[in-house]
Amino acid sequence: MQGDKVVVSNIVSNSPGVESGLSVNDEIIAINGWRLNSKFEDYLSKFEIGERIAVSYSRDEKMQTTKLKLLANPEIEYELIVKDKANKLLAAWLE
């Protein structure tokens, strides 16, 4: 969100957003023809996982529309592995 605008700030590789052509800094204007406001997540929650939606967006002051299939957010896990246990700076940072 940027003020009252819904702007793509991050996009995951191989996601429906990327596959449909959306990019970082695109302003999402409407979904299925309905103008969005600051309640983007509330509006998006009305759709089911697997449902196809039409997304109207602005890029470089040009309106475009694409279709994408909604998927569940993937769960991402991270693991930090210490390869150099003799590194005192790293060990102190991890404590």
Contacts in CASP RR format, 6 or more apart in sequence:
PFRMAT RR
TARGET T0000
AUTHOR 0000-0000-0000
METHOD contacts of the structure
MODEL  1
MQGDKVVVSNIVSNSPGVESGLSVNDEIIAINGWRLNSKFEDYLSKFEIG
ERIAVSYSRDEKMQTTKLKLLANPEIEYELIVKDKANKLLAAWLE
1 7 0 8 1.000
1 38 0 8 1.000
1 40 0 8 1.000
3 38 0 8 1.000
4 37 0 8 1.000
4 38 0 8 1.000
5 27 0 8 1.000
6 27 0 8 1.000
6 28 0 8 1.000
6 36 0 8 1.000
6 38 0 8 1.000
6 40 0 8 1.000
7 25 0 8 1.000
7 26 0 8 1.000
7 27 0 8 1.000
7 28 0 8 1.000
8 22 0 8 1.000
8 23 0 8 1.000
8 24 0 8 1.000
8 25 0 8 1.000
8 26 0 8 1.000
8 27 0 8 1.000
8 28 0 8 1.000
8 57 0 8 1.000
9 24 0 8 1.000
10 24 0 8 1.000
11 17 0 8 1.000
11 18 0 8 1.000
11 22 0 8 1.000
11 23 0 8 1.000
11 24 0 8 1.000
12 18 0 8 1.000
12 74 0 8 1.000
15 71 0 8 1.000
16 68 0 8 1.000
16 69 0 8 1.000
16 70 0 8 1.000
16 71 0 8 1.000
17 68 0 8 1.000
19 68 0 8 1.000
20 55 0 8 1.000
20 66 0 8 1.000
20 67 0 8 1.000
20 68 0 8 1.000
21 66 0 8 1.000
22 55 0 8 1.000
22 57 0 8 1.000
22 66 0 8 1.000
22 68 0 8 1.000
23 59 0 8 1.000
25 59 0 8 1.000
26 57 0 8 1.000
26 58 0 8 1.000
26 59 0 8 1.000
27 57 0 8 1.000
27 58 0 8 1.000
27 59 0 8 1.000
28 36 0 8 1.000
28 40 0 8 1.000
28 55 0 8 1.000
28 56 0 8 1.000
28 57 0 8 1.000
29 35 0 8 1.000
29 36 0 8 1.000
29 56 0 8 1.000
29 57 0 8 1.000
29 58 0 8 1.000
29 63 0 8 1.000
30 36 0 8 1.000
30 55 0 8 1.000
30 56 0 8 1.000
31 43 0 8 1.000
31 44 0 8 1.000
31 53 0 8 1.000
31 54 0 8 1.000
31 55 0 8 1.000
31 56 0 8 1.000
32 53 0 8 1.000
32 54 0 8 1.000
33 54 0 8 1.000
33 56 0 8 1.000
34 43 0 8 1.000
36 43 0 8 1.000
44 70 0 8 1.000
47 53 0 8 1.000
47 70 0 8 1.000
48 70 0 8 1.000
49 70 0 8 1.000
49 71 0 8 1.000
49 72 0 8 1.000
50 69 0 8 1.000
50 70 0 8 1.000
50 71 0 8 1.000
51 69 0 8 1.000
51 70 0 8 1.000
52 67 0 8 1.000
52 68 0 8 1.000
52 69 0 8 1.000
52 70 0 8 1.000
53 67 0 8 1.000
53 68 0 8 1.000
53 70 0 8 1.000
54 65 0 8 1.000
54 66 0 8 1.000
54 67 0 8 1.000
55 65 0 8 1.000
55 66 0 8 1.000
55 67 0 8 1.000
55 68 0 8 1.000
56 63 0 8 1.000
56 64 0 8 1.000
56 65 0 8 1.000
57 63 0 8 1.000
57 64 0 8 1.000
57 65 0 8 1.000
57 66 0 8 1.000
58 64 0 8 1.000
80 94 0 8 1.000
82 90 0 8 1.000
82 91 0 8 1.000
82 94 0 8 1.000
84 90 0 8 1.000
85 91 0 8 1.000
END
